[in-house]
Amino acid sequence: MSNAAFHVLAMRHVRYALSITASPFSNMIVVLGAVVALNYMLAWIRYHFARRDRHGTQVPPKYPTLVPFLGDAISSAWDLESFLYRATHYHGKLTSTRISLLGSNMYIMQDRETVEKMMKHPSLASPMSIIIVTLRFLFGMPETGLKVYKADDSGPLAKPLPGSNPDLGPENRIDYLLHQSFNQAFSGPGLRPTTQRFNKALLAKVKMMNQIEDNCWGSIDDFFEVFGKITIGALSQAIYGPLLLQLHPDIIDDLWDYDDVLPWLARGIPRLLMPGPYRTRDKIRRKLRNWYVHARQGFQESNIDADGDGDPVWGSRLVRNLQQVLHVERRSHDDEAMSSHDLALLWASNFNAVSAATIAAYHIFRDPSLLASLRAELAAHFDPPSAFITADPKTLLKLPLLSAVYAETLRLHVKVFFMASSPHNNVNLGRWKLPKGATGVVSSGISHMDDTYWNDAGGQHPLSEFWPGRFLVDPANSLSGPARPAITRSTSSNSSNSGKPHFSMEGLDGVWIPYGGGPSICPGRFLAKNVVFFFCALLITEFDIELLDDKSFQLDPWRYGLGTARAKYPVPVRIRRRADKNTI
Ligand code: HEM
């Protein structure tokens, strides 16, 4: 083709293209596209400049978004985990970033130094706005019940936050009241009675599993559902007492289904579009309200246990006192609101801990050498091994390998968001500043996978792998320990000189954070630890369990951010009761 012919052809194409874009609508689209692209480019330039400017304390730079207002809503709803990974890494390192969701900002704080400072800052606690959203969307609390939460800006500590409403009477400090009640019930001397009731109930339920015979293999369709429901039954009984379960034995199945549909409620899908999750929630709340009627009629002081805590009707001092204070004395919670509150506590106390316990046990039975080592560890500390059931619980909680299994399970499988805000002041967190009233968010899932910090034994045990050895320090091996050896060398306090491998959490402040931190740290963490240890020790002494299909274990990514992971599909196992529980 000659040059001239080529020229004519080219001109024809240009004219054709112009004729397509000639309509006002298409011109508008082209101009809009150009504006969006330019805006996006400028946002990236601003972002990089802000990252490079390291003078003084700054507000974390805004992560660029393609579409104004919608912001990062689409990318985060599509694949939250990878969106968060991109937004919180800069040049391969964890950092803090401001993201925008439907016009409001969130501050994702992920670099370790900032997380550590956030956890210790006295002005930072769970924002009341988030507590309200959670109670409303996840647990269905009606507006009448939310009033008392909306009025409280005084924080969870005994001393009201400086700058909070001076007219708020102490009796209306719901955040502090609940915090204090949970802490009293689940730590210090208050914890022991609940722990004992849980251990006793779990033992009884496991012994009553008649379908599993001595020394004779049988099968279970789903390890997680069968053992999950038994453990939820034991924990609910320890906190809520036997009456609720006698009246409504199927409430455990309902709770199981509720946890399954929770991701839909968390995404705010309306009842009209998806009534199923709401029906499940309503069913549980109705059962709780029916239980109130019976419990109020049947309660007698004289039936409270000798330890002053348990009773057959309300179950524990915590539940009894909250009924008395919230419903009877302060009248802030009618039965509708009370049933949302109780559903919230039932869910918080059960699902994270029970999922952690069952996933830990799954990892143990999946690895015969780990199972053998744990049986040997029990035998070395208890004579016979099953004596852990009646021994001082502190001995069990100190076993190094079992501790490593617990810590690694929570590292790998707890994907939770810890949120904190300072309602009345800006907060200085070193390099970054969190403005007054803004919500700071830390994702445990991101921190637990920080490959610049955690030890992966030179790549032999990547962070995506379950490896309890990560938490064991071998004094003979300078490369061992949870943090990378270079970090350990700079922070090590050489705390153990026994010469034996030992469990260590050294250097993990702001890195291992399954329970959140600061004043809002999970009050149930000590009970949760006991649940995981006791459950695992009981299963390894009581049963032989073998996986029938190793590929069936997959986690549900849809639940990212809601707490401990949950298996997506049934995991079938074969199982037999060990006739001699004391053999290793
Ligand atoms: C592995 C098990 C568990 C994990 C990973 C876990 C994690 C968490 C996290 C991250 C929070 C939010 C903390 C914050 O806002 O900073 C929380 C709050 C809470 N957890 Fe847990 N939890 C577990 C077990 C339990 C248990 C066994 C109980 C009860 C017995 C419990 C009761 C609560 C309560 C009541 C709250 C709300 C506290 C408040 O707002 O005052 N948790 N948990």
Residues whose N, C-alpha, C, O or C-beta is under 5 A from the ligand:
A	BS01	HEM	S126 H179 F182 A348 S349 N352 A353 A356 V414 V416 F418 M419 P514 Y515 G516 G517 S520 I521 C522 P523 G524 R525 L527 A528
